[in-house]
Amino acid sequence: MAKEVQAVTEETGLIAQAQAEYEAIRAQIEEHYQQARELRNQTDKLKQSGRTDAQVMIEVNQLFDQAKRLTSLSDQLDAHERLEAIRNMNELEIEAFVLKEKSAYNENMLARQQTELEKVKEEAVAMIRRAEEEMNETARCLAVQTERLAELEG
């Protein structure tokens, strides 16, 4: 039973760890989205500056491409790693629930077995007491019979 309690404790710790990992993924995704927004803002500012030289257009395209890559990366993280983290948390929560149920069942079983053990101990004590009484009665009868035999032979 102690092993199951330890397992439940470890599962609870793993759930907290999985939740922390999930939050870290969410923060990373949000950071990528924020960087993409900032890059798009920079792109818009460059477009609105009125400058049309080739260097500005190259920079605008680079910023826009970076923003697209960050958005794509965020979408991939959001779709895959977040779902994986949620699935992992769900599996750990189910496992912890099952372990808690097993632990509760085993605690009930142990209590029932302890009660049965006490009952069996009481019955054993009663059987020993009856056996001792029977032995004493047999010894008393033997003594009476030995005494009577001595009288008859005597």
Solvent accessible surface area in square Angstrom, and as a share of the most:
residue,aa,sasa,rsa
1,M,102,0.46
2,A,82,0.64
3,K,169,0.71
4,E,41,0.18
5,V,73,0.42
6,Q,106,0.47
7,A,30,0.24
8,V,23,0.13
9,T,90,0.52
10,E,94,0.42
11,E,16,0.07
12,T,74,0.43
13,G,41,0.40
14,L,76,0.38
15,I,24,0.12
16,A,58,0.45
17,Q,99,0.44
18,A,3,0.02
19,Q,80,0.36
20,A,63,0.49
21,E,81,0.36
22,Y,42,0.16
23,E,104,0.46
24,A,61,0.47
25,I,25,0.13
26,R,87,0.32
27,A,61,0.47
28,Q,80,0.36
29,I,2,0.01
30,E,91,0.41
31,E,99,0.44
32,H,25,0.11
33,Y,58,0.22
34,Q,76,0.34
35,Q,67,0.30
36,A,1,0.01
37,R,109,0.40
38,E,82,0.37
39,L,24,0.12
40,R,82,0.30
41,N,83,0.43
42,Q,88,0.39
43,T,3,0.02
44,D,69,0.36
45,K,142,0.60
46,L,34,0.17
47,K,120,0.51
48,Q,148,0.66
49,S,63,0.40
50,G,57,0.55
51,R,133,0.49
52,T,117,0.68
53,D,68,0.35
54,A,74,0.57
55,Q,115,0.51
56,V,3,0.01
57,M,91,0.41
58,I,89,0.45
59,E,71,0.32
60,V,5,0.03
61,N,89,0.45
62,Q,106,0.47
63,L,20,0.10
64,F,87,0.36
65,D,59,0.31
66,Q,80,0.35
67,A,0,0.00
68,K,104,0.44
69,R,151,0.55
70,L,34,0.17
71,T,33,0.19
72,S,53,0.34
73,L,74,0.37
74,S,0,0.00
75,D,71,0.37
76,Q,114,0.51
77,L,15,0.08
78,D,33,0.17
79,A,57,0.44
80,H,119,0.53
81,E,66,0.30
82,R,63,0.23
83,L,88,0.44
84,E,80,0.36
85,A,12,0.09
86,I,50,0.25
87,R,120,0.44
88,N,58,0.30
89,M,22,0.10
90,N,70,0.36
91,E,99,0.45
92,L,23,0.11
93,E,74,0.33
94,I,112,0.57
95,E,84,0.38
96,A,5,0.04
97,F,127,0.53
98,V,65,0.37
99,L,28,0.14
100,K,108,0.46
101,E,93,0.41
102,K,106,0.45
103,S,11,0.07
104,A,49,0.38
105,Y,131,0.50
106,N,46,0.23
107,E,79,0.36
108,N,105,0.54
109,M,46,0.21
110,L,75,0.37
111,A,53,0.41
112,R,129,0.47
113,Q,92,0.41
114,Q,99,0.44
115,T,93,0.54
116,E,82,0.37
117,L,94,0.47
118,E,92,0.41
119,K,122,0.52
120,V,86,0.50
121,K,103,0.44
122,E,120,0.54
123,E,85,0.38
124,A,42,0.33
125,V,92,0.53
126,A,21,0.16
127,M,120,0.54
128,I,103,0.52
129,R,127,0.46
130,R,123,0.45
131,A,48,0.38
132,E,93,0.42
133,E,98,0.44
134,E,117,0.52
135,M,136,0.61
136,N,100,0.51
137,E,80,0.36
138,T,89,0.52
139,A,59,0.46
140,R,132,0.48
141,C,49,0.30
142,L,112,0.56
143,A,61,0.47
144,V,81,0.46
145,Q,116,0.52
146,T,78,0.45
147,E,116,0.52
148,R,133,0.49
149,L,93,0.47
150,A,60,0.47
151,E,110,0.49
152,L,119,0.59
153,E,134,0.60
154,G,93,0.90
